[in-house]
Amino acid sequence: EGLARVDILCLDKTGTLTEGSIVVQSVETIGEAEGVPEALGAIAAADPSPNATALALRDAFVAQPGWQATGAIPFSSARKWSAVGFTEQGTWFLGAPDVLLPIAGNADGDVMATVRERVEEQAQAGRRVVLLAQSATVLNGDSPPADLTPRALVLLEDKIRSDAAQTLAYFAAQGVTIKVISGDHPATVAAVARRAGLWDEEPVDARTLPEDPDRLGVVLEASTVFGRVTPHQKRAMVKAMQDRGHVVAMTGDGVNDVLALKDADIGIAMGTGSSATRAVAQLVLLDNRFATLPNAVAEGRRVINNLERVANLFVTKTVYSMMLAIAVGIAVLPFPFLPRHLTLVGSLTIGIPAFFLALAPSDRRAKPGFVKRVLVFAVPAGITAAAATFTGYAVTRLEEDISLEEARTTAALVLMGVGLVILARLARPLTGWRRVLVLSMFAAFVAVLVLPPLRDFFDLDMPPAIVVFACIGLTSLADQALRVEEMVLRHYGFPVLDIDEDEEEDWDGDDRDELPPPVPNPPASVASGRAPTDPT
């Protein structure tokens, strides 16, 4: 139900758009290469709770027995670096270049400029870049010393999921706005997003984001890709979007996503994510596939939207049943229906159609106000059906030459006609199988009227032709009354049944599993969550 209402989907880059299997592509030394491979292997081996980067280093470099760790500062999403001190080799730092380079006091200016240029170049290519730096200062406190010496750039790469572009195109077509939120360099995040089909000319560095929730909300509405986002900023971003009336879903797989997952309307964790992430998420993708989400969204929308259609049918029946019972009681008239009459009318206008409507595809985003919309539709529709039925029944009862059985058949004719009108309104748009459904119910009722065995079984006695035409007239008046009621309700701002005339009509039973093809070089409309106007 929550996924059916989501209009903003926040994605963590690693493990969602990418496969989450980070590998070391290369190491570019800065100055002397001596000790760099050994340091990388020792740092990875010294981490008791390795993250994806540390695991990639463990796979690429061998732990060094001669490197004895004396202390360590684990990686933090807030700090963006980690450090390990060794007995003889000094202290080594591994972290974001844009965080460590500004405090690297032992680096030549030209070298620093070259390193920054190389970092930006690799980030634009979509690679994650971490800086390895060395210090002679003994590890002490949570701040890096000023005598850092850059030693190497480690280039990491994570493969884009093969189905990421198709999945993002699906959400764009469904009107769900995508936000990519990551702790990596903004240029890296933007490059990965572009390869997945999201085009954002200006990725936002989260370190420049305002702290004021209102101003933050304005920035979030205007941009799609955000880098260098801290866990607390992810949480603030989710809250800011919720404050602007959005229903927000958040996906993630790491501990740094826990706060945002917990506060989002729907928290979605990957099956291979951390235990903390899976614990706070409302949904866990056990197959670890981002492409599973469209199926879940489609299922939720189908259930919620079709439940509303079916609820309208049944609540309308409840209203007109109550109104008819009250009306015939006040008028001291026999009840206008036998049980088999109600079985016939109920089956053809509610029971059988409800079965098909409940299983039909529906891709409209579910909106709040379910009960209010149902009542706003069902109460006027039920009163209209009861008024038309009682009018036809009461008038025929006043005629001495019309029997009670004929009067009851008249009531059944009117109620069946109005019921089909209501069904047609709820089944809109009346194209394809929906039109066939309504016409089939009408044809079935006509068959009951014209075939003597069926007519006798349902205890129907056809009234004179003029009465039949009067029933048709009452049905037409009821149809016009329903149209006027809907116009008046819309005019005064009442929530009415939200029917999308462009709703999917093809129903092969597996439509929700079909994702649209990826959008090559999509325009900015895709980045903002809107479907591109050019189908190519």
Secondary structure as UniProt FT lines:
FT   HELIX           2..5
FT   STRAND          8..11
FT   HELIX           13..17
FT   STRAND          23..29
FT   TURN            34..35
FT   HELIX           36..46
FT   HELIX           52..60
FT   TURN            65..66
FT   STRAND          69..73
FT   TURN            77..79
FT   STRAND          81..86
FT   TURN            87..89
FT   STRAND          90..95
FT   HELIX           97..100
FT   HELIX           101..103
FT   TURN            105..106
FT   HELIX           109..124
FT   TURN            125..126
FT   STRAND          128..135
FT   STRAND          149..157
FT   TURN            162..163
FT   HELIX           164..173
FT   TURN            174..175
FT   STRAND          177..181
FT   HELIX           186..195
FT   TURN            196..197
FT   STRAND          204..205
FT   HELIX           206..208
FT   HELIX           213..222
FT   STRAND          225..227
FT   HELIX           231..243
FT   TURN            244..245
FT   STRAND          248..252
FT   HELIX           255..257
FT   HELIX           258..263
FT   STRAND          266..270
FT   TURN            271..272
FT   HELIX           275..280
FT   STRAND          283..285
FT   TURN            286..287
FT   TURN            290..291
FT   HELIX           292..331
FT   HELIX           339..346
FT   HELIX           347..351
FT   HELIX           352..359
FT   HELIX           370..398
FT   TURN            400..401
FT   HELIX           404..426
FT   HELIX           433..450
FT   HELIX           452..457
FT   TURN            458..459
FT   HELIX           465..491
FT   TURN            492..493
FT   TURN            501..502
FT   HELIX           511..513
FT   HELIX           524..527
FT   TURN            528..529
//
